[in-house]
Amino acid sequence: MLNGMIGNTGRWQVLAAASMSLGQTLQFFALARADVAAVAVIGALEVFVSIYLAAYVFRTEPPPGLGVTLAALAACGGVALVAFG
């Protein structure tokens, strides 16, 4: 069973896994140099960045609705408050 899962991985899955690993490693370095609150808030934006990349860059998902767009704007506002506040 495990052999079938590993054997069917493509280069995009490997790239995604490597990117996630690199992102987590960079988050640890960020925690050593910045406030925990700032790192956590900026890390929370990762979900919204992924949504917009999938919708508008890779075109693998439909564009986000109004609710997601408003949530993304609120999250960006929160990041701005943490960064400049």
PDB file of N, CA, C and O in Angstrom, chain B, residues numbered from 101:
ATOM      1  N   MET B 101       0.824  -1.194   0.000  1.00  0.00           N
ATOM      2  CA  MET B 101       0.000   0.000   0.000  1.00  0.00           C
ATOM      3  C   MET B 101       0.868   1.259   0.000  1.00  0.00           C
ATOM      4  O   MET B 101       0.624   2.172  -0.789  1.00  0.00           O
ATOM      5  N   LEU B 102       1.856   1.319   0.854  1.00  0.00           N
ATOM      6  CA  LEU B 102       2.725   2.494   0.921  1.00  0.00           C
ATOM      7  C   LEU B 102       3.542   2.630  -0.357  1.00  0.00           C
ATOM      8  O   LEU B 102       3.803   3.742  -0.816  1.00  0.00           O
ATOM      9  N   ASN B 103       3.940   1.519  -0.921  1.00  0.00           N
ATOM     10  CA  ASN B 103       4.715   1.561  -2.161  1.00  0.00           C
ATOM     11  C   ASN B 103       3.901   2.184  -3.285  1.00  0.00           C
ATOM     12  O   ASN B 103       4.452   2.920  -4.104  1.00  0.00           O
ATOM     13  N   GLY B 104       2.611   1.908  -3.342  1.00  0.00           N
ATOM     14  CA  GLY B 104       1.762   2.499  -4.365  1.00  0.00           C
ATOM     15  C   GLY B 104       1.621   3.999  -4.218  1.00  0.00           C
ATOM     16  O   GLY B 104       1.546   4.717  -5.215  1.00  0.00           O
ATOM     17  N   MET B 105       1.584   4.482  -2.983  1.00  0.00           N
ATOM     18  CA  MET B 105       1.462   5.925  -2.761  1.00  0.00           C
ATOM     19  C   MET B 105       2.748   6.644  -3.135  1.00  0.00           C
ATOM     20  O   MET B 105       2.712   7.696  -3.773  1.00  0.00           O
ATOM     21  N   ILE B 106       3.866   6.089  -2.747  1.00  0.00           N
ATOM     22  CA  ILE B 106       5.146   6.741  -3.031  1.00  0.00           C
ATOM     23  C   ILE B 106       5.480   6.649  -4.510  1.00  0.00           C
ATOM     24  O   ILE B 106       6.056   7.580  -5.073  1.00  0.00           O
ATOM     25  N   GLY B 107       5.135   5.559  -5.134  1.00  0.00           N
ATOM     26  CA  GLY B 107       5.436   5.379  -6.542  1.00  0.00           C
ATOM     27  C   GLY B 107       4.642   6.290  -7.458  1.00  0.00           C
ATOM     28  O   GLY B 107       5.059   6.525  -8.593  1.00  0.00           O
ATOM     29  N   ASN B 108       3.517   6.808  -7.006  1.00  0.00           N
ATOM     30  CA  ASN B 108       2.665   7.656  -7.838  1.00  0.00           C
ATOM     31  C   ASN B 108       2.900   9.146  -7.637  1.00  0.00           C
ATOM     32  O   ASN B 108       2.130   9.960  -8.147  1.00  0.00           O
ATOM     33  N   THR B 109       3.930   9.519  -6.917  1.00  0.00           N
ATOM     34  CA  THR B 109       4.177  10.942  -6.700  1.00  0.00           C
ATOM     35  C   THR B 109       4.810  11.545  -7.947  1.00  0.00           C
ATOM     36  O   THR B 109       5.675  10.943  -8.583  1.00  0.00           O
ATOM     37  N   GLY B 110       4.366  12.719  -8.269  1.00  0.00           N
ATOM     38  CA  GLY B 110       4.918  13.434  -9.418  1.00  0.00           C
ATOM     39  C   GLY B 110       5.845  14.538  -8.958  1.00  0.00           C
ATOM     40  O   GLY B 110       6.029  14.761  -7.761  1.00  0.00           O
ATOM     41  N   ARG B 111       6.421  15.217  -9.917  1.00  0.00           N
ATOM     42  CA  ARG B 111       7.386  16.267  -9.559  1.00  0.00           C
ATOM     43  C   ARG B 111       6.725  17.431  -8.845  1.00  0.00           C
ATOM     44  O   ARG B 111       7.364  18.084  -8.020  1.00  0.00           O
ATOM     45  N   TRP B 112       5.434  17.715  -9.146  1.00  0.00           N
ATOM     46  CA  TRP B 112       4.753  18.813  -8.476  1.00  0.00           C
ATOM     47  C   TRP B 112       4.492  18.490  -7.014  1.00  0.00           C
ATOM     48  O   TRP B 112       4.549  19.375  -6.161  1.00  0.00           O
ATOM     49  N   GLN B 113       4.208  17.234  -6.720  1.00  0.00           N
ATOM     50  CA  GLN B 113       4.008  16.849  -5.325  1.00  0.00           C
ATOM     51  C   GLN B 113       5.316  16.931  -4.550  1.00  0.00           C
ATOM     52  O   GLN B 113       5.333  17.361  -3.396  1.00  0.00           O
ATOM     53  N   VAL B 114       6.392  16.528  -5.170  1.00  0.00           N
ATOM     54  CA  VAL B 114       7.701  16.631  -4.522  1.00  0.00           C
ATOM     55  C   VAL B 114       8.077  18.091  -4.312  1.00  0.00           C
ATOM     56  O   VAL B 114       8.600  18.451  -3.257  1.00  0.00           O
ATOM     57  N   LEU B 115       7.815  18.935  -5.308  1.00  0.00           N
ATOM     58  CA  LEU B 115       8.097  20.361  -5.169  1.00  0.00           C
ATOM     59  C   LEU B 115       7.248  20.994  -4.067  1.00  0.00           C
ATOM     60  O   LEU B 115       7.743  21.815  -3.294  1.00  0.00           O
ATOM     61  N   ALA B 116       5.976  20.613  -3.994  1.00  0.00           N
ATOM     62  CA  ALA B 116       5.109  21.137  -2.937  1.00  0.00           C
ATOM     63  C   ALA B 116       5.596  20.710  -1.559  1.00  0.00           C
ATOM     64  O   ALA B 116       5.617  21.518  -0.631  1.00  0.00           O
ATOM     65  N   ALA B 117       5.987  19.449  -1.418  1.00  0.00           N
ATOM     66  CA  ALA B 117       6.483  18.962  -0.134  1.00  0.00           C
ATOM     67  C   ALA B 117       7.778  19.664   0.259  1.00  0.00           C
ATOM     68  O   ALA B 117       7.962  20.021   1.423  1.00  0.00           O
ATOM     69  N   ALA B 118       8.671  19.861  -0.699  1.00  0.00           N
ATOM     70  CA  ALA B 118       9.929  20.554  -0.413  1.00  0.00           C
ATOM     71  C   ALA B 118       9.675  22.012  -0.037  1.00  0.00           C
ATOM     72  O   ALA B 118      10.338  22.551   0.849  1.00  0.00           O
ATOM     73  N   SER B 119       8.727  22.644  -0.704  1.00  0.00           N
ATOM     74  CA  SER B 119       8.400  24.041  -0.391  1.00  0.00           C
ATOM     75  C   SER B 119       7.806  24.181   0.999  1.00  0.00           C
ATOM     76  O   SER B 119       8.118  25.127   1.722  1.00  0.00           O
ATOM     77  N   MET B 120       6.954  23.243   1.370  1.00  0.00           N
ATOM     78  CA  MET B 120       6.371  23.291   2.719  1.00  0.00           C
ATOM     79  C   MET B 120       7.453  23.084   3.776  1.00  0.00           C
ATOM     80  O   MET B 120       7.449  23.745   4.815  1.00  0.00           O
ATOM     81  N   SER B 121       8.366  22.176   3.509  1.00  0.00           N
ATOM     82  CA  SER B 121       9.455  21.938   4.451  1.00  0.00           C
ATOM     83  C   SER B 121      10.341  23.169   4.588  1.00  0.00           C
ATOM     84  O   SER B 121      10.731  23.538   5.696  1.00  0.00           O
ATOM     85  N   LEU B 122      10.656  23.797   3.478  1.00  0.00           N
ATOM     86  CA  LEU B 122      11.467  25.010   3.509  1.00  0.00           C
ATOM     87  C   LEU B 122      10.739  26.132   4.248  1.00  0.00           C
ATOM     88  O   LEU B 122      11.351  26.875   5.015  1.00  0.00           O
ATOM     89  N   GLY B 123       9.430  26.251   4.015  1.00  0.00           N
ATOM     90  CA  GLY B 123       8.653  27.277   4.703  1.00  0.00           C
ATOM     91  C   GLY B 123       8.646  27.090   6.207  1.00  0.00           C
ATOM     92  O   GLY B 123       8.754  28.062   6.955  1.00  0.00           O
ATOM     93  N   GLN B 124       8.521  25.862   6.657  1.00  0.00           N
ATOM     94  CA  GLN B 124       8.542  25.603   8.099  1.00  0.00           C
ATOM     95  C   GLN B 124       9.908  25.902   8.687  1.00  0.00           C
ATOM     96  O   GLN B 124      10.005  26.435   9.792  1.00  0.00           O
ATOM     97  N   THR B 125      10.962  25.565   7.963  1.00  0.00           N
ATOM     98  CA  THR B 125      12.315  25.861   8.440  1.00  0.00           C
ATOM     99  C   THR B 125      12.531  27.369   8.538  1.00  0.00           C
ATOM    100  O   THR B 125      13.090  27.859   9.519  1.00  0.00           O
ATOM    101  N   LEU B 126      12.087  28.100   7.521  1.00  0.00           N
ATOM    102  CA  LEU B 126      12.223  29.554   7.553  1.00  0.00           C
ATOM    103  C   LEU B 126      11.395  30.183   8.668  1.00  0.00           C
ATOM    104  O   LEU B 126      11.770  31.219   9.217  1.00  0.00           O
ATOM    105  N   GLN B 127      10.274  29.557   9.002  1.00  0.00           N
ATOM    106  CA  GLN B 127       9.462  30.075  10.103  1.00  0.00           C
ATOM    107  C   GLN B 127      10.213  29.954  11.431  1.00  0.00           C
ATOM    108  O   GLN B 127      10.115  30.843  12.277  1.00  0.00           O
ATOM    109  N   PHE B 128      10.949  28.881  11.621  1.00  0.00           N
ATOM    110  CA  PHE B 128      11.755  28.752  12.835  1.00  0.00           C
ATOM    111  C   PHE B 128      12.826  29.834  12.907  1.00  0.00           C
ATOM    112  O   PHE B 128      13.073  30.395  13.975  1.00  0.00           O
ATOM    113  N   PHE B 129      13.462  30.130  11.775  1.00  0.00           N
ATOM    114  CA  PHE B 129      14.457  31.209  11.758  1.00  0.00           C
ATOM    115  C   PHE B 129      13.794  32.556  12.038  1.00  0.00           C
ATOM    116  O   PHE B 129      14.372  33.400  12.722  1.00  0.00           O
ATOM    117  N   ALA B 130      12.593  32.762  11.516  1.00  0.00           N
ATOM    118  CA  ALA B 130      11.874  34.012  11.764  1.00  0.00           C
ATOM    119  C   ALA B 130      11.538  34.163  13.240  1.00  0.00           C
ATOM    120  O   ALA B 130      11.600  35.266  13.782  1.00  0.00           O
ATOM    121  N   LEU B 131      11.182  33.065  13.891  1.00  0.00           N
ATOM    122  CA  LEU B 131      10.869  33.130  15.321  1.00  0.00           C
ATOM    123  C   LEU B 131      12.075  33.546  16.147  1.00  0.00           C
ATOM    124  O   LEU B 131      11.921  34.147  17.209  1.00  0.00           O
ATOM    125  N   ALA B 132      13.267  33.233  15.671  1.00  0.00           N
ATOM    126  CA  ALA B 132      14.483  33.618  16.392  1.00  0.00           C
ATOM    127  C   ALA B 132      14.788  35.096  16.230  1.00  0.00           C
ATOM    128  O   ALA B 132      15.514  35.666  17.044  1.00  0.00           O
ATOM    129  N   ARG B 133      14.245  35.733  15.186  1.00  0.00           N
ATOM    130  CA  ARG B 133      14.599  37.114  14.891  1.00  0.00           C
ATOM    131  C   ARG B 133      13.466  38.114  15.044  1.00  0.00           C
ATOM    132  O   ARG B 133      13.712  39.320  15.041  1.00  0.00           O
ATOM    133  N   ALA B 134      12.231  37.643  15.178  1.00  0.00           N
ATOM    134  CA  ALA B 134      11.085  38.557  15.230  1.00  0.00           C
ATOM    135  C   ALA B 134      10.160  38.158  16.375  1.00  0.00           C
ATOM    136  O   ALA B 134      10.327  37.101  16.985  1.00  0.00           O
ATOM    137  N   ASP B 135       9.190  39.011  16.657  1.00  0.00           N
ATOM    138  CA  ASP B 135       8.201  38.705  17.687  1.00  0.00           C
ATOM    139  C   ASP B 135       7.344  37.525  17.256  1.00  0.00           C
ATOM    140  O   ASP B 135       7.059  37.340  16.073  1.00  0.00           O
ATOM    141  N   VAL B 136       6.945  36.741  18.231  1.00  0.00           N
ATOM    142  CA  VAL B 136       6.115  35.574  17.943  1.00  0.00           C
ATOM    143  C   VAL B 136       4.789  35.999  17.303  1.00  0.00           C
ATOM    144  O   VAL B 136       4.308  35.339  16.382  1.00  0.00           O
ATOM    145  N   ALA B 137       4.211  37.074  17.776  1.00  0.00           N
ATOM    146  CA  ALA B 137       2.925  37.540  17.228  1.00  0.00           C
ATOM    147  C   ALA B 137       3.059  37.900  15.756  1.00  0.00           C
ATOM    148  O   ALA B 137       2.191  37.558  14.952  1.00  0.00           O
ATOM    149  N   ALA B 138       4.128  38.580  15.398  1.00  0.00           N
ATOM    150  CA  ALA B 138       4.319  38.972  14.002  1.00  0.00           C
ATOM    151  C   ALA B 138       4.478  37.750  13.105  1.00  0.00           C
ATOM    152  O   ALA B 138       3.897  37.694  12.022  1.00  0.00           O
ATOM    153  N   VAL B 139       5.257  36.780  13.549  1.00  0.00           N
ATOM    154  CA  VAL B 139       5.468  35.563  12.761  1.00  0.00           C
ATOM    155  C   VAL B 139       4.162  34.783  12.623  1.00  0.00           C
ATOM    156  O   VAL B 139       3.870  34.247  11.554  1.00  0.00           O
ATOM    157  N   ALA B 140       3.387  34.717  13.682  1.00  0.00           N
ATOM    158  CA  ALA B 140       2.128  33.970  13.640  1.00  0.00           C
ATOM    159  C   ALA B 140       1.118  34.629  12.710  1.00  0.00           C
ATOM    160  O   ALA B 140       0.433  33.939  11.954  1.00  0.00           O
ATOM    161  N   VAL B 141       1.017  35.935  12.754  1.00  0.00           N
ATOM    162  CA  VAL B 141       0.056  36.637  11.905  1.00  0.00           C
ATOM    163  C   VAL B 141       0.452  36.524  10.443  1.00  0.00           C
ATOM    164  O   VAL B 141      -0.395  36.270   9.586  1.00  0.00           O
ATOM    165  N   ILE B 142       1.717  36.708  10.156  1.00  0.00           N
ATOM    166  CA  ILE B 142       2.169  36.589   8.769  1.00  0.00           C
ATOM    167  C   ILE B 142       2.012  35.152   8.283  1.00  0.00           C
ATOM    168  O   ILE B 142       1.655  34.933   7.125  1.00  0.00           O
ATOM    169  N   GLY B 143       2.270  34.176   9.137  1.00  0.00           N
ATOM    170  CA  GLY B 143       2.067  32.776   8.771  1.00  0.00           C
ATOM    171  C   GLY B 143       0.617  32.449   8.475  1.00  0.00           C
ATOM    172  O   GLY B 143       0.325  31.562   7.673  1.00  0.00           O
ATOM    173  N   ALA B 144      -0.292  33.164   9.121  1.00  0.00           N
ATOM    174  CA  ALA B 144      -1.713  32.937   8.881  1.00  0.00           C
ATOM    175  C   ALA B 144      -2.124  33.376   7.479  1.00  0.00           C
ATOM    176  O   ALA B 144      -3.124  32.892   6.949  1.00  0.00           O
ATOM    177  N   LEU B 145      -1.375  34.275   6.881  1.00  0.00           N
ATOM    178  CA  LEU B 145      -1.683  34.732   5.529  1.00  0.00           C
ATOM    179  C   LEU B 145      -1.355  33.689   4.467  1.00  0.00           C
ATOM    180  O   LEU B 145      -1.784  33.817   3.321  1.00  0.00           O
ATOM    181  N   GLU B 146      -0.610  32.674   4.833  1.00  0.00           N
ATOM    182  CA  GLU B 146      -0.213  31.636   3.878  1.00  0.00           C
ATOM    183  C   GLU B 146      -1.429  31.001   3.202  1.00  0.00           C
ATOM    184  O   GLU B 146      -1.385  30.681   2.014  1.00  0.00           O
ATOM    185  N   VAL B 147      -2.489  30.823   3.944  1.00  0.00           N
ATOM    186  CA  VAL B 147      -3.707  30.230   3.388  1.00  0.00           C
ATOM    187  C   VAL B 147      -4.265  31.103   2.275  1.00  0.00           C
ATOM    188  O   VAL B 147      -4.640  30.596   1.218  1.00  0.00           O
ATOM    189  N   PHE B 148      -4.325  32.403   2.502  1.00  0.00           N
ATOM    190  CA  PHE B 148      -4.882  33.307   1.501  1.00  0.00           C
ATOM    191  C   PHE B 148      -3.974  33.423   0.282  1.00  0.00           C
ATOM    192  O   PHE B 148      -4.458  33.507  -0.847  1.00  0.00           O
ATOM    193  N   VAL B 149      -2.683  33.430   0.499  1.00  0.00           N
ATOM    194  CA  VAL B 149      -1.748  33.463  -0.627  1.00  0.00           C
ATOM    195  C   VAL B 149      -1.931  32.216  -1.491  1.00  0.00           C
ATOM    196  O   VAL B 149      -1.921  32.300  -2.719  1.00  0.00           O
ATOM    197  N   SER B 150      -2.097  31.073  -0.853  1.00  0.00           N
ATOM    198  CA  SER B 150      -2.301  29.823  -1.589  1.00  0.00           C
ATOM    199  C   SER B 150      -3.592  29.853  -2.394  1.00  0.00           C
ATOM    200  O   SER B 150      -3.629  29.384  -3.531  1.00  0.00           O
ATOM    201  N   ILE B 151      -4.640  30.398  -1.812  1.00  0.00           N
ATOM    202  CA  ILE B 151      -5.924  30.484  -2.519  1.00  0.00           C
ATOM    203  C   ILE B 151      -5.785  31.329  -3.782  1.00  0.00           C
ATOM    204  O   ILE B 151      -6.255  30.936  -4.849  1.00  0.00           O
ATOM    205  N   TYR B 152      -5.147  32.473  -3.663  1.00  0.00           N
ATOM    206  CA  TYR B 152      -5.036  33.360  -4.818  1.00  0.00           C
ATOM    207  C   TYR B 152      -4.050  32.827  -5.853  1.00  0.00           C
ATOM    208  O   TYR B 152      -4.251  33.028  -7.050  1.00  0.00           O
ATOM    209  N   LEU B 153      -2.996  32.158  -5.417  1.00  0.00           N
ATOM    210  CA  LEU B 153      -2.090  31.527  -6.383  1.00  0.00           C
ATOM    211  C   LEU B 153      -2.817  30.446  -7.182  1.00  0.00           C
ATOM    212  O   LEU B 153      -2.675  30.369  -8.403  1.00  0.00           O
ATOM    213  N   ALA B 154      -3.600  29.609  -6.487  1.00  0.00           N
ATOM    214  CA  ALA B 154      -4.322  28.535  -7.172  1.00  0.00           C
ATOM    215  C   ALA B 154      -5.364  29.085  -8.133  1.00  0.00           C
ATOM    216  O   ALA B 154      -5.592  28.508  -9.197  1.00  0.00           O
ATOM    217  N   ALA B 155      -5.999  30.193  -7.770  1.00  0.00           N
ATOM    218  CA  ALA B 155      -7.076  30.736  -8.600  1.00  0.00           C
ATOM    219  C   ALA B 155      -6.565  31.548  -9.788  1.00  0.00           C
ATOM    220  O   ALA B 155      -7.079  31.413 -10.898  1.00  0.00           O
ATOM    221  N   TYR B 156      -5.560  32.386  -9.562  1.00  0.00           N
ATOM    222  CA  TYR B 156      -5.181  33.343 -10.598  1.00  0.00           C
ATOM    223  C   TYR B 156      -3.860  33.030 -11.293  1.00  0.00           C
ATOM    224  O   TYR B 156      -3.677  33.422 -12.446  1.00  0.00           O
ATOM    225  N   VAL B 157      -2.946  32.347 -10.641  1.00  0.00           N
ATOM    226  CA  VAL B 157      -1.661  32.039 -11.278  1.00  0.00           C
ATOM    227  C   VAL B 157      -1.713  30.664 -11.943  1.00  0.00           C
ATOM    228  O   VAL B 157      -1.440  30.530 -13.136  1.00  0.00           O
ATOM    229  N   PHE B 158      -2.072  29.636 -11.149  1.00  0.00           N
ATOM    230  CA  PHE B 158      -2.087  28.276 -11.687  1.00  0.00           C
ATOM    231  C   PHE B 158      -3.418  27.913 -12.330  1.00  0.00           C
ATOM    232  O   PHE B 158      -3.492  26.961 -13.107  1.00  0.00           O
ATOM    233  N   ARG B 159      -4.464  28.659 -12.014  1.00  0.00           N
ATOM    234  CA  ARG B 159      -5.809  28.446 -12.565  1.00  0.00           C
ATOM    235  C   ARG B 159      -6.313  27.014 -12.353  1.00  0.00           C
ATOM    236  O   ARG B 159      -6.926  26.418 -13.238  1.00  0.00           O
ATOM    237  N   THR B 160      -6.043  26.482 -11.171  1.00  0.00           N
ATOM    238  CA  THR B 160      -6.518  25.135 -10.844  1.00  0.00           C
ATOM    239  C   THR B 160      -7.771  25.162  -9.987  1.00  0.00           C
ATOM    240  O   THR B 160      -8.398  24.121  -9.788  1.00  0.00           O
ATOM    241  N   GLU B 161      -8.150  26.314  -9.479  1.00  0.00           N
ATOM    242  CA  GLU B 161      -9.333  26.473  -8.633  1.00  0.00           C
ATOM    243  C   GLU B 161     -10.134  27.674  -9.116  1.00  0.00           C
ATOM    244  O   GLU B 161      -9.585  28.568  -9.758  1.00  0.00           O
ATOM    245  N   PRO B 162     -11.426  27.701  -8.811  1.00  0.00           N
ATOM    246  CA  PRO B 162     -12.216  28.886  -9.178  1.00  0.00           C
ATOM    247  C   PRO B 162     -11.808  30.087  -8.318  1.00  0.00           C
ATOM    248  O   PRO B 162     -11.279  29.914  -7.220  1.00  0.00           O
ATOM    249  N   PRO B 163     -12.051  31.291  -8.810  1.00  0.00           N
ATOM    250  CA  PRO B 163     -11.721  32.484  -8.007  1.00  0.00           C
ATOM    251  C   PRO B 163     -12.476  32.479  -6.679  1.00  0.00           C
ATOM    252  O   PRO B 163     -13.603  31.987  -6.608  1.00  0.00           O
ATOM    253  N   PRO B 164     -11.869  33.016  -5.640  1.00  0.00           N
ATOM    254  CA  PRO B 164     -12.523  33.042  -4.331  1.00  0.00           C
ATOM    255  C   PRO B 164     -13.739  33.965  -4.335  1.00  0.00           C
ATOM    256  O   PRO B 164     -13.812  34.931  -5.095  1.00  0.00           O
ATOM    257  N   GLY B 165     -14.681  33.637  -3.470  1.00  0.00           N
ATOM    258  CA  GLY B 165     -15.895  34.435  -3.354  1.00  0.00           C
ATOM    259  C   GLY B 165     -15.682  35.682  -2.517  1.00  0.00           C
ATOM    260  O   GLY B 165     -14.571  35.981  -2.082  1.00  0.00           O
ATOM    261  N   LEU B 166     -16.757  36.391  -2.307  1.00  0.00           N
ATOM    262  CA  LEU B 166     -16.709  37.648  -1.564  1.00  0.00           C
ATOM    263  C   LEU B 166     -16.265  37.439  -0.119  1.00  0.00           C
ATOM    264  O   LEU B 166     -15.483  38.228   0.411  1.00  0.00           O
ATOM    265  N   GLY B 167     -16.755  36.390   0.511  1.00  0.00           N
ATOM    266  CA  GLY B 167     -16.385  36.129   1.902  1.00  0.00           C
ATOM    267  C   GLY B 167     -14.899  35.889   2.083  1.00  0.00           C
ATOM    268  O   GLY B 167     -14.295  36.391   3.031  1.00  0.00           O
ATOM    269  N   VAL B 168     -14.308  35.120   1.175  1.00  0.00           N
ATOM    270  CA  VAL B 168     -12.871  34.847   1.258  1.00  0.00           C
ATOM    271  C   VAL B 168     -12.077  36.120   0.976  1.00  0.00           C
ATOM    272  O   VAL B 168     -11.061  36.382   1.620  1.00  0.00           O
ATOM    273  N   THR B 169     -12.537  36.895   0.027  1.00  0.00           N
ATOM    274  CA  THR B 169     -11.849  38.148  -0.286  1.00  0.00           C
ATOM    275  C   THR B 169     -11.886  39.110   0.897  1.00  0.00           C
ATOM    276  O   THR B 169     -10.880  39.745   1.214  1.00  0.00           O
ATOM    277  N   LEU B 170     -13.038  39.220   1.547  1.00  0.00           N
ATOM    278  CA  LEU B 170     -13.131  40.082   2.732  1.00  0.00           C
ATOM    279  C   LEU B 170     -12.252  39.567   3.867  1.00  0.00           C
ATOM    280  O   LEU B 170     -11.623  40.357   4.572  1.00  0.00           O
ATOM    281  N   ALA B 171     -12.206  38.259   4.047  1.00  0.00           N
ATOM    282  CA  ALA B 171     -11.342  37.681   5.085  1.00  0.00           C
ATOM    283  C   ALA B 171      -9.873  37.941   4.781  1.00  0.00           C
ATOM    284  O   ALA B 171      -9.093  38.227   5.690  1.00  0.00           O
ATOM    285  N   ALA B 172      -9.492  37.845   3.519  1.00  0.00           N
ATOM    286  CA  ALA B 172      -8.109  38.122   3.139  1.00  0.00           C
ATOM    287  C   ALA B 172      -7.752  39.584   3.388  1.00  0.00           C
ATOM    288  O   ALA B 172      -6.656  39.888   3.860  1.00  0.00           O
ATOM    289  N   LEU B 173      -8.665  40.476   3.075  1.00  0.00           N
ATOM    290  CA  LEU B 173      -8.417  41.901   3.334  1.00  0.00           C
ATOM    291  C   LEU B 173      -8.299  42.187   4.829  1.00  0.00           C
ATOM    292  O   LEU B 173      -7.452  42.976   5.249  1.00  0.00           O
ATOM    293  N   ALA B 174      -9.147  41.548   5.629  1.00  0.00           N
ATOM    294  CA  ALA B 174      -9.058  41.722   7.083  1.00  0.00           C
ATOM    295  C   ALA B 174      -7.743  41.181   7.616  1.00  0.00           C
ATOM    296  O   ALA B 174      -7.128  41.786   8.495  1.00  0.00           O
ATOM    297  N   ALA B 175      -7.312  40.051   7.090  1.00  0.00           N
ATOM    298  CA  ALA B 175      -6.035  39.476   7.525  1.00  0.00           C
ATOM    299  C   ALA B 175      -4.869  40.374   7.135  1.00  0.00           C
ATOM    300  O   ALA B 175      -3.937  40.552   7.919  1.00  0.00           O
ATOM    301  N   CYS B 176      -4.912  40.935   5.943  1.00  0.00           N
ATOM    302  CA  CYS B 176      -3.859  41.861   5.523  1.00  0.00           C
ATOM    303  C   CYS B 176      -3.843  43.109   6.407  1.00  0.00           C
ATOM    304  O   CYS B 176      -2.779  43.630   6.741  1.00  0.00           O
ATOM    305  N   GLY B 177      -5.024  43.577   6.777  1.00  0.00           N
ATOM    306  CA  GLY B 177      -5.096  44.706   7.705  1.00  0.00           C
ATOM    307  C   GLY B 177      -4.475  44.369   9.049  1.00  0.00           C
ATOM    308  O   GLY B 177      -3.788  45.198   9.647  1.00  0.00           O
ATOM    309  N   GLY B 178      -4.715  43.153   9.525  1.00  0.00           N
ATOM    310  CA  GLY B 178      -4.108  42.725  10.782  1.00  0.00           C
ATOM    311  C   GLY B 178      -2.600  42.652  10.698  1.00  0.00           C
ATOM    312  O   GLY B 178      -1.898  43.036  11.634  1.00  0.00           O
ATOM    313  N   VAL B 179      -2.102  42.161   9.583  1.00  0.00           N
ATOM    314  CA  VAL B 179      -0.637  42.110   9.388  1.00  0.00           C
ATOM    315  C   VAL B 179      -0.070  43.518   9.367  1.00  0.00           C
ATOM    316  O   VAL B 179       0.987  43.767   9.947  1.00  0.00           O
ATOM    317  N   ALA B 180      -0.752  44.438   8.710  1.00  0.00           N
ATOM    318  CA  ALA B 180      -0.268  45.823   8.673  1.00  0.00           C
ATOM    319  C   ALA B 180      -0.251  46.434  10.085  1.00  0.00           C
ATOM    320  O   ALA B 180       0.681  47.158  10.435  1.00  0.00           O
ATOM    321  N   LEU B 181      -1.270  46.145  10.886  1.00  0.00           N
ATOM    322  CA  LEU B 181      -1.299  46.663  12.256  1.00  0.00           C
ATOM    323  C   LEU B 181      -0.145  46.105  13.090  1.00  0.00           C
ATOM    324  O   LEU B 181       0.474  46.827  13.872  1.00  0.00           O
ATOM    325  N   VAL B 182       0.136  44.814  12.915  1.00  0.00           N
ATOM    326  CA  VAL B 182       1.244  44.201  13.668  1.00  0.00           C
ATOM    327  C   VAL B 182       2.577  44.748  13.176  1.00  0.00           C
ATOM    328  O   VAL B 182       3.458  45.062  13.977  1.00  0.00           O
ATOM    329  N   ALA B 183       2.725  44.862  11.868  1.00  0.00           N
ATOM    330  CA  ALA B 183       4.004  45.297  11.294  1.00  0.00           C
ATOM    331  C   ALA B 183       4.313  46.759  11.584  1.00  0.00           C
ATOM    332  O   ALA B 183       5.455  47.109  11.880  1.00  0.00           O
ATOM    333  N   PHE B 184       3.299  47.607  11.499  1.00  0.00           N
ATOM    334  CA  PHE B 184       3.540  49.033  11.657  1.00  0.00           C
ATOM    335  C   PHE B 184       3.021  49.605  12.976  1.00  0.00           C
ATOM    336  O   PHE B 184       3.219  50.784  13.269  1.00  0.00           O
ATOM    337  N   GLY B 185       2.360  48.767  13.762  1.00  0.00           N
ATOM    338  CA  GLY B 185       1.726  49.245  14.988  1.00  0.00           C
ATOM    339  C   GLY B 185       2.617  49.151  16.142  1.00  0.00           C
ATOM    340  O   GLY B 185       2.230  49.515  17.253  1.00  0.00           O
TER     341      GLY B 185
END
